[in-house]
């Protein structure tokens, strides 16, 4: 491979980054999952790749999985595997996004809106 760009675009690269895995160890991490370093400064093992190191560095501040994938220039599926590994090892904490059950119903929103209009 003559240039880094060719290596970066290679179909083999995601396979290598995830150590041959196509599925994360947990199914609780989605695109809207928020990631943050569990213990800032906790060293990664020497076997950790540069993508794992970069992901952990950028998660010193709260970041969604989708944002992390965009910053790393990697598919979300690859970053999901990496993030899952880092959660398993205690390096990252994953916080779920807002679930459908916590979104208020349309009827409740209408009632609030009508109540606000009556306050005028």
MMTF fields as JSON, N, C-alpha, C and O atoms, coordinates in Angstrom:
{
  "mmtfVersion": "1.0.0",
  "mmtfProducer": "UNKNOWN",
  "numBonds": 479,
  "numAtoms": 480,
  "numGroups": 120,
  "numChains": 1,
  "numModels": 1,
  "chainsPerModel": [1],
  "groupsPerChain": [120],
  "chainIdList": ["A"],
  "bondAtomList": [4, 2, 8, 6, 12, 10, 16, 14, 20, 18, 24, 22, 28, 26, 32, 30, 36, 34, 40, 38, 44, 42, 48, 46, 52, 50, 56, 54, 60, 58, 64, 62, 68, 66, 72, 70, 76, 74, 80, 78, 84, 82, 88, 86, 92, 90, 96, 94, 100, 98, 104, 102, 108, 106, 112, 110, 116, 114, 120, 118, 124, 122, 128, 126, 132, 130, 136, 134, 140, 138, 144, 142, 148, 146, 152, 150, 156, 154, 160, 158, 164, 162, 168, 166, 172, 170, 176, 174, 180, 178, 184, 182, 188, 186, 192, 190, 196, 194, 200, 198, 204, 202, 208, 206, 212, 210, 216, 214, 220, 218, 224, 222, 228, 226, 232, 230, 236, 234, 240, 238, 244, 242, 248, 246, 252, 250, 256, 254, 260, 258, 264, 262, 268, 266, 272, 270, 276, 274, 280, 278, 284, 282, 288, 286, 292, 290, 296, 294, 300, 298, 304, 302, 308, 306, 312, 310, 316, 314, 320, 318, 324, 322, 328, 326, 332, 330, 336, 334, 340, 338, 344, 342, 348, 346, 352, 350, 356, 354, 360, 358, 364, 362, 368, 366, 372, 370, 376, 374, 380, 378, 384, 382, 388, 386, 392, 390, 396, 394, 400, 398, 404, 402, 408, 406, 412, 410, 416, 414, 420, 418, 424, 422, 428, 426, 432, 430, 436, 434, 440, 438, 444, 442, 448, 446, 452, 450, 456, 454, 460, 458, 464, 462, 468, 466, 472, 470, 476, 474],
  "bondOrderList": [1, 1, 1, 1, 1, 1, 1, 1, 1, 1, 1, 1, 1, 1, 1, 1, 1, 1, 1, 1, 1, 1, 1, 1, 1, 1, 1, 1, 1, 1, 1, 1, 1, 1, 1, 1, 1, 1, 1, 1, 1, 1, 1, 1, 1, 1, 1, 1, 1, 1, 1, 1, 1, 1, 1, 1, 1, 1, 1, 1, 1, 1, 1, 1, 1, 1, 1, 1, 1, 1, 1, 1, 1, 1, 1, 1, 1, 1, 1, 1, 1, 1, 1, 1, 1, 1, 1, 1, 1, 1, 1, 1, 1, 1, 1, 1, 1, 1, 1, 1, 1, 1, 1, 1, 1, 1, 1, 1, 1, 1, 1, 1, 1, 1, 1, 1, 1, 1, 1],
  "groupList": [{"groupName": "UNK", "atomNameList": ["N", "CA", "C", "O"], "elementList": ["N", "C", "C", "O"], "formalChargeList": [0, 0, 0, 0], "bondAtomList": [1, 0, 2, 1, 3, 2], "bondOrderList": [1, 1, 2], "singleLetterCode": "X", "chemCompType": "L-PEPTIDE LINKING"}],
  "groupTypeList": [0, 0, 0, 0, 0, 0, 0, 0, 0, 0, 0, 0, 0, 0, 0, 0, 0, 0, 0, 0, 0, 0, 0, 0, 0, 0, 0, 0, 0, 0, 0, 0, 0, 0, 0, 0, 0, 0, 0, 0, 0, 0, 0, 0, 0, 0, 0, 0, 0, 0, 0, 0, 0, 0, 0, 0, 0, 0, 0, 0, 0, 0, 0, 0, 0, 0, 0, 0, 0, 0, 0, 0, 0, 0, 0, 0, 0, 0, 0, 0, 0, 0, 0, 0, 0, 0, 0, 0, 0, 0, 0, 0, 0, 0, 0, 0, 0, 0, 0, 0, 0, 0, 0, 0, 0, 0, 0, 0, 0, 0, 0, 0, 0, 0, 0, 0, 0, 0, 0, 0],
  "groupIdList": [1, 2, 3, 4, 5, 6, 7, 8, 9, 10, 11, 12, 13, 14, 15, 16, 17, 18, 19, 20, 21, 22, 23, 24, 25, 26, 27, 28, 29, 30, 31, 32, 33, 34, 35, 36, 37, 38, 39, 40, 41, 42, 43, 44, 45, 46, 47, 48, 49, 50, 51, 52, 53, 54, 55, 56, 57, 58, 59, 60, 61, 62, 63, 64, 65, 66, 67, 68, 69, 70, 71, 72, 73, 74, 75, 76, 77, 78, 79, 80, 81, 82, 83, 84, 85, 86, 87, 88, 89, 90, 91, 92, 93, 94, 95, 96, 97, 98, 99, 100, 101, 102, 103, 104, 105, 106, 107, 108, 109, 110, 111, 112, 113, 114, 115, 116, 117, 118, 119, 120],
  "secStructList": [7, 7, 1, 2, 2, 2, 2, 2, 2, 7, 2, 2, 2, 2, 2, 2, 2, 6, 6, 6, 7, 1, 1, 7, 1, 7, 1, 7, 7, 7, 6, 6, 7, 3, 3, 3, 3, 1, 1, 6, 6, 7, 7, 7, 7, 6, 6, 7, 7, 2, 2, 2, 2, 2, 2, 2, 2, 2, 6, 6, 1, 7, 3, 3, 2, 2, 2, 2, 2, 2, 2, 2, 6, 7, 7, 2, 2, 2, 2, 2, 2, 2, 2, 2, 2, 2, 2, 2, 6, 6, 1, 3, 3, 3, 3, 7, 7, 7, 7, 4, 4, 4, 1, 7, 7, 2, 2, 2, 2, 2, 2, 2, 2, 2, 2, 2, 2, 2, 6, 7],
  "xCoordList": [0.84, 0.0, 0.881, 1.671, 0.736, 1.668, 1.328, 2.224, 0.06, -0.262, -1.263, -1.991, -1.284, -2.191, -3.646, -4.488, -3.961, -5.315, -5.818, -6.972, -4.942, -5.343, -5.605, -6.563, -4.766, -4.938, -6.225, -6.96, -6.498, -7.683, -8.961, -9.952, -8.958, -10.141, -10.275, -11.259, -9.325, -9.333, -10.492, -10.798, -11.129, -12.221, -11.679, -12.428, -10.41, -9.794, -9.585, -9.572, -9.425, -9.097, -10.099, -9.669, -11.414, -12.341, -12.226, -12.347, -11.996, -11.817, -10.602, -10.636, -9.544, -8.321, -8.532, -8.104, -9.187, -9.413, -10.228, -9.955, -11.223, -12.093, -11.592, -12.283, -10.405, -9.796, -10.675, -10.791, -11.289, -12.063, -13.513, -14.233, -13.952, -15.328, -16.224, -15.814, -17.447, -18.395, -19.509, -20.325, -19.544, -20.581, -19.949, -18.939, -20.543, -20.031, -20.37, -21.233, -19.698, -19.948, -21.241, -21.728, -21.797, -23.058, -23.957, -23.48, -25.262, -26.191, -26.884, -27.914, -26.324, -26.937, -26.358, -26.792, -25.396, -24.763, -25.327, -25.19, -25.965, -26.54, -25.908, -25.018, -26.374, -25.811, -25.96, -25.116, -27.041, -27.281, -26.71, -26.905, -26.009, -25.396, -24.317, -23.511, -24.317, -23.309, -22.16, -22.369, -20.955, -19.746, -18.924, -18.817, -18.344, -17.457, -16.421, -16.724, -15.209, -14.139, -14.531, -14.914, -14.437, -14.822, -13.825, -14.215, -12.561, -11.495, -10.45, -9.534, -10.578, -9.599, -8.164, -7.854, -7.323, -5.932, -5.634, -4.468, -6.68, -6.455, -5.81, -6.395, -4.62, -3.914, -4.561, -5.097, -4.491, -4.936, -3.817, -2.651, -4.148, -3.079, -2.241, -2.71, -1.025, -0.134, -0.679, -0.294, -1.559, -2.131, -3.241, -3.71, -3.666, -4.731, -4.256, -3.112, -5.146, -4.829, -4.982, -5.493, -4.533, -4.599, -6.039, -6.326, -6.95, -8.357, -8.959, -9.721, -8.626, -9.1, -8.529, -9.233, -7.274, -6.638, -7.298, -7.569, -7.55, -8.183, -9.61, -10.032, -10.343, -11.711, -11.713, -12.53, -10.823, -10.759, -10.375, -10.925, -9.439, -9.033, -10.2, -10.438, -10.931, -12.028, -13.197, -14.034, -13.268, -14.361, -14.006, -14.69, -12.954, -12.696, -13.824, -14.08, -14.496, -15.718, -16.84, -16.607, -18.046, -19.202, -19.371, -19.333, -19.558, -19.633, -20.538, -20.472, -21.372, -22.223, -21.403, -20.377, -21.876, -21.198, -21.148, -20.127, -22.229, -22.267, -21.225, -20.55, -21.102, -20.093, -18.692, -17.838, -18.456, -17.136, -16.789, -15.661, -17.76, -17.518, -17.161, -16.264, -17.871, -17.589, -16.192, -15.464, -15.805, -14.473, -13.369, -12.309, -13.627, -12.621, -12.611, -11.649, -13.681, -13.772, -13.966, -13.488, -14.675, -14.916, -16.413, -17.203, -16.809, -18.228, -18.711, -17.947, -19.971, -20.558, -20.421, -20.177, -20.575, -20.478, -19.103, -19.002, -18.061, -16.7, -16.514, -15.959, -16.971, -16.826, -17.677, -17.313, -18.8, -19.621, -18.844, -18.9, -18.125, -17.304, -16.206, -15.982, -15.521, -14.443, -14.978, -14.398, -16.078, -16.662, -17.12, -16.935, -17.71, -18.163, -16.989, -17.091, -15.883, -14.677, -14.17, -13.773, -14.184, -13.695, -14.641, -14.192, -15.927, -16.872, -16.592, -16.551, -16.399, -16.114, -14.846, -14.77, -13.859, -12.577, -12.584, -11.605, -13.69, -13.802, -13.204, -13.058, -12.858, -12.275, -13.326, -13.103, -14.48, -15.565, -16.835, -17.051, -17.656, -19.005, -19.963, -19.791, -20.972, -21.975, -23.274, -23.757, -23.831, -25.113, -26.108, -25.879, -27.199, -28.217, -28.86, -28.999, -29.252, -29.987, -31.404, -31.732, -32.215, -33.591, -34.368, -34.39, -34.996, -35.799, -37.184, -37.641, -37.842, -39.176, -40.162, -41.102, -39.956, -40.885, -40.789, -41.708, -39.719, -39.577, -40.034, -40.088, -40.359, -40.843, -42.329, -43.108, -42.727, -44.129, -45.054, -44.68, -46.266, -47.249, -47.71, -47.561, -48.26, -48.784, -49.913, -50.024, -50.74, -51.874, -51.367, -51.901, -50.34, -49.785, -49.212, -49.41, -48.511, -47.94, -49.034, -48.88, -50.128, -51.258, -51.861, -52.208, -51.984, -52.538, -51.643, -52.14, -50.335, -49.39, -49.503, -49.543, -49.556, -49.674, -50.974, -50.967, -52.067, -53.342, -53.293, -53.843, -52.65, -52.492, -51.659, -51.979, -50.613, -49.781, -50.561, -50.418, -51.374, -52.172, -53.181, -53.464, -53.724, -54.687, -54.026, -54.711, -52.722, -52.011, -51.907, -51.672, -52.071, -51.924, -52.913, -52.912],
  "yCoordList": [-1.173, 0.0, 1.231, 1.455, 1.99, 3.082, 4.339, 5.115, 4.562, 5.778, 5.488, 4.497, 6.35, 6.18, 6.237, 5.532, 7.046, 7.152, 5.823, 5.452, 5.101, 3.793, 2.84, 2.069, 2.882, 2.013, 2.358, 1.469, 3.652, 4.123, 3.687, 3.382, 3.652, 3.296, 1.785, 1.331, 1.035, -0.402, -1.065, -0.709, -2.026, -2.774, -3.644, -4.016, -3.97, -4.805, -4.038, -4.64, -2.742, -1.938, -2.079, -2.329, -1.935, -2.11, -3.489, -3.619, -4.511, -5.872, -5.953, -6.628, -5.268, -5.259, -4.46, -4.888, -3.308, -2.446, -3.168, -3.021, -3.943, -4.632, -6.032, -6.8, -6.351, -7.663, -8.793, -9.855, -8.535, -9.554, -9.672, -10.537, -8.838, -8.934, -7.944, -6.828, -8.373, -7.479, -7.057, -6.198, -7.657, -7.332, -6.931, -7.502, -5.955, -5.553, -6.599, -7.45, -6.531, -7.477, -7.167, -7.994, -5.987, -5.594, -4.948, -4.319, -5.11, -4.539, -3.291, -2.87, -2.707, -1.526, -0.223, 0.853, -0.301, 0.902, 1.193, 0.39, 2.353, 2.775, 4.076, 4.61, 4.581, 5.811, 7.002, 7.899, 7.009, 8.14, 7.937, 8.78, 6.83, 6.578, 7.619, 7.936, 8.138, 9.12, 8.4, 7.568, 8.732, 8.097, 9.113, 10.273, 8.668, 9.522, 8.628, 7.502, 9.136, 8.376, 8.082, 8.989, 6.82, 6.412, 6.928, 7.483, 6.748, 7.205, 7.893, 7.242, 9.212, 9.905, 9.619, 9.659, 9.336, 9.054, 7.574, 7.19, 6.725, 5.289, 4.782, 4.912, 4.21, 3.81, 2.608, 1.709, 2.626, 1.481, 0.457, 0.806, -0.793, -1.783, -1.452, -0.761, -1.936, -1.643, -2.216, -1.767, -3.189, -3.793, -2.946, -3.265, -1.875, -1.015, -0.304, 0.142, -0.21, 0.442, 1.951, 2.485, 2.62, 4.083, 4.58, 5.641, 3.829, 4.238, 4.181, 5.069, 3.15, 3.049, 4.189, 4.779, 4.485, 5.586, 6.925, 7.746, 7.127, 8.375, 8.477, 9.55, 7.374, 7.37, 7.709, 8.511, 7.117, 7.391, 8.846, 9.473, 9.383, 10.789, 11.734, 12.665, 11.489, 12.404, 12.257, 13.155, 11.144, 10.943, 11.459, 11.134, 12.251, 12.928, 13.92, 14.305, 14.327, 15.125, 14.267, 13.428, 14.482, 13.706, 13.81, 14.906, 12.675, 12.628, 11.474, 10.397, 11.682, 10.582, 9.645, 10.028, 8.429, 7.446, 7.917, 7.746, 8.505, 8.995, 10.098, 10.123, 11.007, 12.075, 11.488, 11.906, 10.522, 9.884, 9.225, 9.342, 8.529, 7.881, 8.911, 8.692, 10.035, 11.092, 11.658, 11.86, 11.918, 12.458, 11.475, 11.873, 10.199, 9.187, 8.831, 8.241, 9.192, 8.829, 7.345, 6.774, 6.714, 5.274, 4.992, 5.818, 3.838, 3.469, 3.342, 2.96, 3.663, 3.569, 2.146, 1.956, 1.156, -0.239, -0.555, -1.308, 0.004, -0.224, 0.475, -0.107, 1.704, 2.461, 1.831, 1.9, 1.221, 0.525, -0.629, -0.83, -1.381, -2.487, -1.946, -2.482, -0.885, -0.309, 0.246, 0.005, 0.982, 1.571, 0.478, 0.591, -0.564, -1.675, -2.318, -2.631, -2.509, -3.063, -2.151, -2.625, -0.839, 0.11, 0.208, 0.47, 0.002, -0.057, -1.323, -1.283, -2.447, -3.722, -3.657, -4.266, -2.924, -2.837, -1.765, -1.61, -1.027, -0.003, 1.343, 2.212, 1.531, 2.794, 3.829, 5.03, 3.361, 4.259, 3.915, 2.776, 4.922, 4.742, 5.117, 6.14, 4.282, 4.539, 4.94, 4.259, 6.053, 6.538, 6.498, 7.071, 5.823, 5.698, 7.034, 7.882, 7.205, 8.391, 8.316, 7.409, 9.234, 9.273, 8.153, 8.053, 7.324, 6.235, 6.713, 7.763, 5.942, 6.312, 6.437, 7.229, 5.66, 5.704, 7.004, 7.321, 7.756, 9.012, 10.226, 11.337, 10.019, 11.12, 11.327, 10.376, 12.551, 12.778, 12.492, 12.641, 12.079, 11.77, 13.054, 14.155, 12.886, 14.009, 14.692, 15.918, 13.889, 14.434, 15.315, 16.401, 14.855, 15.64, 16.956, 17.997, 16.926, 18.15, 19.136, 20.344, 18.629, 19.497, 20.147, 21.328, 19.367, 19.901, 21.002, 22.024, 20.797, 21.815, 23.069, 24.179, 22.902, 24.042, 24.816, 26.045, 24.104, 24.761, 25.492, 26.586, 24.911, 25.559, 26.832, 27.841, 26.786, 27.986, 29.085, 30.263, 28.706, 29.705, 30.366, 31.555, 29.615, 30.181, 31.165, 32.01, 31.074, 31.969, 33.397, 34.32, 33.597, 34.922, 35.881, 37.04],
  "zCoordList": [0.0, 0.0, 0.0, 0.918, -1.007, -1.203, -0.434, -0.104, -0.14, 0.594, 1.696, 1.654, 2.659, 3.782, 3.315, 3.87, 2.323, 1.798, 1.25, 1.466, 0.533, 0.017, 1.166, 1.124, 2.195, 3.357, 4.085, 4.516, 4.22, 4.932, 4.231, 4.895, 2.892, 2.13, 1.906, 1.322, 2.354, 2.14, 2.879, 4.017, 2.227, 2.857, 3.984, 4.887, 3.948, 4.971, 6.272, 7.345, 6.193, 7.373, 8.516, 9.642, 8.299, 9.427, 10.068, 11.286, 9.261, 9.753, 10.676, 11.705, 10.299, 11.105, 12.393, 13.465, 12.291, 13.454, 14.524, 15.716, 14.107, 15.066, 15.408, 16.078, 14.951, 15.197, 14.667, 15.279, 13.513, 12.833, 13.276, 12.779, 14.182, 14.676, 13.947, 13.626, 13.694, 13.036, 13.988, 13.651, 15.173, 16.156, 17.483, 17.894, 18.145, 19.464, 20.522, 20.308, 21.643, 22.729, 23.47, 24.241, 23.242, 23.882, 22.84, 21.896, 23.021, 22.046, 22.588, 22.06, 23.629, 24.242, 23.72, 24.131, 22.833, 22.303, 20.92, 19.996, 20.791, 19.516, 19.063, 19.725, 17.931, 17.375, 18.31, 18.321, 19.1, 19.993, 21.393, 22.268, 21.612, 22.913, 23.176, 22.301, 24.388, 24.78, 25.469, 26.351, 25.055, 25.585, 26.357, 25.96, 27.464, 28.236, 28.914, 29.309, 29.045, 29.69, 31.13, 31.87, 31.53, 32.88, 33.907, 34.935, 33.633, 34.519, 33.658, 33.154, 33.483, 32.642, 33.102, 34.292, 32.147, 32.449, 32.645, 32.732, 32.718, 32.865, 31.58, 30.504, 31.676, 30.453, 29.77, 30.417, 28.459, 27.669, 27.605, 27.791, 27.347, 27.172, 25.935, 25.031, 25.899, 24.77, 23.471, 22.391, 23.556, 22.351, 21.724, 20.632, 22.393, 21.868, 20.605, 20.516, 19.645, 18.382, 18.469, 19.453, 17.429, 17.426, 17.419, 17.973, 16.798, 16.79, 18.189, 18.574, 18.946, 20.333, 21.173, 21.992, 20.969, 21.715, 21.363, 22.239, 20.074, 19.634, 20.187, 20.617, 20.177, 20.702, 22.188, 22.64, 22.931, 24.368, 24.64, 25.546, 23.864, 24.03, 23.77, 24.54, 22.675, 22.353, 23.314, 23.407, 24.027, 24.975, 26.375, 27.347, 26.478, 27.744, 28.002, 29.142, 26.924, 27.007, 26.43, 25.559, 26.916, 26.474, 24.963, 24.405, 24.305, 22.849, 22.436, 23.028, 21.44, 20.968, 20.086, 19.524, 19.984, 19.149, 17.704, 17.036, 17.21, 15.829, 15.606, 14.577, 16.579, 16.46, 16.459, 15.677, 17.334, 17.407, 16.081, 15.603, 15.481, 14.187, 13.122, 12.309, 13.135, 12.154, 12.357, 11.385, 13.599, 13.873, 13.493, 13.009, 13.716, 13.395, 11.908, 11.415, 11.195, 9.779, 9.575, 8.595, 10.515, 10.459, 10.442, 10.898, 9.922, 9.965, 11.412, 12.298, 11.638, 12.977, 13.52, 14.711, 12.654, 13.104, 13.689, 14.657, 13.118, 13.611, 14.959, 15.892, 15.057, 16.304, 17.406, 18.58, 17.045, 18.03, 18.654, 19.867, 17.842, 18.35, 19.267, 20.353, 18.832, 19.643, 20.962, 22.021, 20.897, 22.107, 23.064, 24.276, 22.529, 23.357, 24.102, 25.289, 23.394, 24.026, 25.14, 26.204, 24.892, 25.894, 27.096, 28.212, 26.881, 28.007, 28.812, 30.042, 28.117, 28.794, 29.634, 30.702, 29.154, 29.875, 30.965, 31.694, 31.074, 32.11, 31.735, 32.595, 30.471, 30.028, 29.644, 29.797, 29.142, 28.755, 29.521, 29.934, 29.693, 30.218, 29.1, 28.437, 28.899, 27.863, 28.538, 29.442, 28.087, 28.594, 27.452, 26.387, 27.685, 26.631, 26.344, 27.225, 25.092, 24.698, 25.243, 26.008, 24.864, 25.324, 24.647, 23.42, 25.446, 24.921, 24.53, 24.982, 23.693, 23.22, 24.37, 24.299, 25.435, 26.561, 27.356, 28.111, 27.212, 27.948, 27.144, 27.672, 25.883, 25.051, 25.36, 25.298, 25.688, 26.034, 24.857, 23.694, 25.192, 24.147, 23.456, 23.987, 22.291, 21.515, 22.293, 22.296, 22.948, 23.711, 24.855, 25.083, 25.576, 26.68, 26.173, 26.8, 25.057, 24.491, 24.088, 24.27, 23.546, 23.195, 24.438, 24.421, 25.521, 26.764, 27.335, 27.809, 27.29, 27.772, 26.917, 27.447, 25.609, 24.709, 24.97, 25.022, 25.131, 25.423, 26.759, 26.882, 27.752, 29.048, 28.942, 29.571, 28.165, 27.963, 27.25, 27.576, 26.29, 25.575, 26.512, 26.368, 27.466, 28.413, 29.373, 29.951, 29.552, 30.468, 29.932, 30.711, 28.67, 28.071, 28.567, 28.152]
}
